[in-house]
């Protein structure tokens, strides 16, 4: 089927524009809730939350001498989680506050916390045990691996189920 010329456009350039709902014009305003926008915002807010999480984990562990896995990491996670939720709800997904969303995110974060803590706890077996890294670099690499896995899980569940655009 030949392309249909749009009579509202200037054809002096020789281009033919096809009218199609499946092919929006490049001049259309992009959906602010689009996947790429949300991914970038989620990553930025994740970096901010990770700095809060990791920074406070280190402060609790190294500064106050609190146990690494039993106290420091959970406290750091709570502070980072609160930070992530607040930024993502308001900026990334532009969603109204609701008790239902808060509960859903809390349950999701508890599940990913369990995954994240186990990765943080057992990855030193590789980083320190096999490769012989120092405690600081082992903790840093363990945090990055655990945070990376949790971030992917959190983004997918939040975008698809909790903060879906209607």
Buried (B, 14 or more C-beta within 10 A) or exposed (E): EEEEEEEEEEEEEEEEBEEEEEEEEEEEEEEEBEEEEBEEBBBEBBEBBBEBBBEBBBBBBBEEEBEBEEBBBBBBBBBBBBBBBEBBBEBBBBBEEEEEBEEBBEEBBEBBBEEBBEBBBEBBEBBBEEEEBEEEEBBBBBBBBBBBBBBEBBBEBBBEEBBEEE
